[in-house]
Amino acid sequence: MKKIPGLCGYLLGVCIVTGCGRAPSFNILGSFFPAWLLCMVAGVVLAAIVNRVLVHYKLDSMLAWTILVYPSLAAFFAFTLWLLFFS
């Protein structure tokens, strides 16, 4: 009879952690970086490239709320990269 509560606790613990898995990460020079961090950096770089393209063609003056446009572009690129590669 004493084994039943221990067994129930063990099974409950197994059921709780079944969804836990290893997070996607990359080994860069011996340090592991989470994949979302790399997607975020790539999103910021892509938004900067879009900024340079818009400035080159003088289209950046058409954007009224530039303080919202470029962070939104960075988030869009980061989320899109995450969905493409990790989902």
C-alpha positions, 0 to 999 in steps of 0.5 A: 500500500505504501508504494501506491502514493509514490507510484502516483507521484512518479506518474504525475511527475512524468506526465507534467514533464512530458512536454519538456524538450530540449530548446533549439540552440546553436553552438557558436564558439563553444557557447550555446545561444537560443534560436530565438536570439539568433532570429531576433538578431537576423530580424534587426539586420534585415530591418536595417537592410530594408532601411538602407534600401528605402533611404537609397531610393528616397522612400523613407520620407513616405513613412509617417511613423518610422519609429513604429515601422522599423521595430515592426519590420524587425519583429516581422522578420524575426517571427517569420524566420522562427516559423520558417526554420523552427516550426 
